[in-house]
Amino acid sequence: MSLAAHIVIGLIGLLHIYILVLEMFLWDKPAGRKAFGLTPEFAAATRTLAANQGLYNGFLAAGLLWGVWLGDAGRAVQVFFLLCVLVAGLYGAATASRKILFIQAVPASIGLALVALA
Protein backbone atom coordinates (compact mmCIF):
# COMPACT_ATOMS: atom_id res chain seq x y z
CA MET A 1 0.00 0.00 0.00
CA SER A 2 2.96 2.31 0.60
CA LEU A 3 3.92 2.12 -3.08
CA ALA A 4 0.36 2.99 -4.12
CA ALA A 5 0.37 5.96 -1.74
CA HIS A 6 3.68 7.20 -3.09
CA ILE A 7 2.48 6.88 -6.69
CA VAL A 8 -0.74 8.80 -6.00
CA ILE A 9 1.11 11.50 -4.02
CA GLY A 10 3.69 11.80 -6.80
CA LEU A 11 0.94 12.18 -9.39
CA ILE A 12 -0.74 14.87 -7.29
CA GLY A 13 2.62 16.63 -7.03
CA LEU A 14 3.03 16.50 -10.80
CA LEU A 15 -0.51 17.82 -11.22
CA HIS A 16 0.40 20.83 -9.09
CA ILE A 17 3.51 21.44 -11.17
CA TYR A 18 1.23 21.46 -14.22
CA ILE A 19 -1.09 23.93 -12.48
CA LEU A 20 1.97 26.07 -11.62
CA VAL A 21 2.96 26.17 -15.31
CA LEU A 22 -0.58 27.06 -16.37
CA GLU A 23 -0.94 29.83 -13.81
CA MET A 24 2.58 31.30 -13.91
CA PHE A 25 3.52 30.99 -17.56
CA LEU A 26 0.46 30.17 -19.68
CA TRP A 27 -2.31 32.13 -17.94
CA ASP A 28 -2.78 34.62 -20.77
CA LYS A 29 -1.80 32.20 -23.54
CA PRO A 30 -4.35 30.05 -25.41
CA ALA A 31 -3.64 26.92 -23.30
CA GLY A 32 -4.09 28.78 -20.01
CA ARG A 33 -7.17 30.66 -21.15
CA LYS A 34 -8.73 27.42 -22.37
CA ALA A 35 -7.90 25.52 -19.17
CA PHE A 36 -9.53 28.17 -16.98
CA GLY A 37 -12.18 29.49 -19.40
CA LEU A 38 -10.77 33.03 -19.49
CA THR A 39 -11.26 35.89 -21.89
CA PRO A 40 -8.05 37.51 -23.17
CA GLU A 41 -8.92 40.72 -21.32
CA PHE A 42 -9.53 39.01 -17.98
CA ALA A 43 -6.38 36.90 -18.34
CA ALA A 44 -4.28 39.99 -19.04
CA ALA A 45 -5.77 41.87 -16.09
CA THR A 46 -5.23 39.01 -13.63
CA ARG A 47 -1.89 37.66 -14.85
CA THR A 48 0.08 38.77 -11.77
CA LEU A 49 -2.51 37.34 -9.39
CA ALA A 50 -2.47 34.03 -11.25
CA ALA A 51 1.33 33.87 -11.13
CA ASN A 52 1.20 34.31 -7.35
CA GLN A 53 -1.39 31.54 -7.13
CA GLY A 54 0.81 29.34 -9.32
CA LEU A 55 3.72 29.84 -6.96
CA TYR A 56 1.62 28.49 -4.08
CA ASN A 57 0.77 25.43 -6.18
CA GLY A 58 4.49 24.98 -6.69
CA PHE A 59 5.02 24.93 -2.93
CA LEU A 60 2.34 22.25 -2.62
CA ALA A 61 4.06 20.22 -5.33
CA ALA A 62 7.45 20.61 -3.66
CA GLY A 63 6.07 19.45 -0.32
CA LEU A 64 4.31 16.45 -1.82
CA LEU A 65 7.38 15.37 -3.79
CA TRP A 66 9.59 15.93 -0.74
CA GLY A 67 7.30 13.64 1.25
CA VAL A 68 7.58 10.95 -1.44
CA TRP A 69 11.36 11.38 -1.57
CA LEU A 70 11.53 10.81 2.21
CA GLY A 71 9.64 7.53 1.73
CA ASP A 72 7.90 6.01 4.73
CA ALA A 73 9.83 8.39 7.00
CA GLY A 74 8.01 11.27 5.29
CA ARG A 75 4.53 10.17 6.27
CA ALA A 76 3.90 13.31 8.37
CA VAL A 77 5.08 15.53 5.49
CA GLN A 78 2.85 13.64 3.07
CA VAL A 79 -0.19 14.00 5.33
CA PHE A 80 0.43 17.69 5.95
CA PHE A 81 0.70 18.58 2.26
CA LEU A 82 -2.19 16.32 1.26
CA LEU A 83 -4.32 18.10 3.88
CA CYS A 84 -3.22 21.45 2.41
CA VAL A 85 -4.29 20.28 -1.05
CA LEU A 86 -7.58 18.96 0.35
CA VAL A 87 -8.41 22.25 2.08
CA ALA A 88 -7.42 24.25 -1.02
CA GLY A 89 -9.57 21.96 -3.17
CA LEU A 90 -12.58 22.28 -0.89
CA TYR A 91 -12.22 26.05 -0.72
CA GLY A 92 -11.74 26.33 -4.48
CA ALA A 93 -14.79 24.15 -5.10
CA ALA A 94 -16.89 26.29 -2.77
CA THR A 95 -15.71 29.65 -4.12
CA ALA A 96 -14.45 29.28 -7.69
CA SER A 97 -15.46 26.11 -9.54
CA ARG A 98 -17.00 22.82 -8.48
CA LYS A 99 -14.62 20.93 -10.78
CA ILE A 100 -11.77 21.82 -8.39
CA LEU A 101 -13.36 19.35 -5.99
CA PHE A 102 -12.60 16.54 -8.43
CA ILE A 103 -9.24 17.87 -9.61
CA GLN A 104 -7.72 18.54 -6.18
CA ALA A 105 -9.86 17.48 -3.23
CA VAL A 106 -10.80 13.97 -4.35
CA PRO A 107 -7.24 12.96 -5.30
CA ALA A 108 -5.94 14.38 -2.00
CA SER A 109 -8.56 12.33 -0.13
CA ILE A 110 -7.49 9.21 -1.98
CA GLY A 111 -3.85 9.96 -1.15
CA LEU A 112 -4.71 10.43 2.53
CA ALA A 113 -6.62 7.15 2.58
CA LEU A 114 -3.69 5.31 1.00
CA VAL A 115 -1.22 6.84 3.45
CA ALA A 116 -3.48 5.76 6.33
CA LEU A 117 -3.66 2.22 4.96
CA ALA A 118 0.10 1.99 4.35
C-alpha positions, -999 to 999 in steps of 0.1 A, spaced: 0 0 0 30 23 6 39 21 -31 4 30 -41 4 60 -17 37 72 -31 25 69 -67 -7 88 -60 11 115 -40 37 118 -68 9 122 -94 -7 149 -73 26 166 -70 30 165 -108 -5 178 -112 4 208 -91 35 214 -112 12 215 -142 -11 239 -125 20 261 -116 30 262 -153 -6 271 -164 -9 298 -138 26 313 -139 35 310 -176 5 302 -197 -23 321 -179 -28 346 -208 -18 322 -235 -44 301 -254 -36 269 -233 -41 288 -200 -72 307 -211 -87 274 -224 -79 255 -192 -95 282 -170 -122 295 -194 -108 330 -195 -113 359 -219 -81 375 -232 -89 407 -213 -95 390 -180 -64 369 -183 -43 400 -190 -58 419 -161 -52 390 -136 -19 377 -148 1 388 -118 -25 373 -94 -25 340 -112 13 339 -111 12 343 -74 -14 315 -71 8 293 -93 37 298 -70 16 285 -41 8 254 -62 45 250 -67 50 249 -29 23 223 -26 41 202 -53 74 206 -37 61 195 -3 43 164 -18 74 154 -38 96 159 -7 73 136 12 76 110 -14 114 114 -16 115 108 22 96 75 17 79 60 47 98 84 70 80 113 53 45 102 63 39 133 84 51 155 55 29 136 31 -2 140 53 4 177 60 7 186 23 -22 163 13 -43 181 39 -32 214 24 -43 203 -11 -76 190 4 -84 223 21 -74 243 -10 -96 220 -32 -126 223 -9 -122 261 -7 -117 263 -45 -148 241 -51 -169 263 -28 -157 296 -41 -144 293 -77 -155 261 -95 -170 228 -85 -146 209 -108 -118 218 -84 -134 194 -60 -126 165 -84 -92 179 -96 -77 185 -62 -99 175 -32 -108 140 -43 -72 130 -53 -59 144 -20 -86 123 -1 -75 92 -20 -38 100 -12 -47 104 25 -66 71 26 -37 53 10 -12 68 35 -35 58 63 -37 22 50 1 20 43 
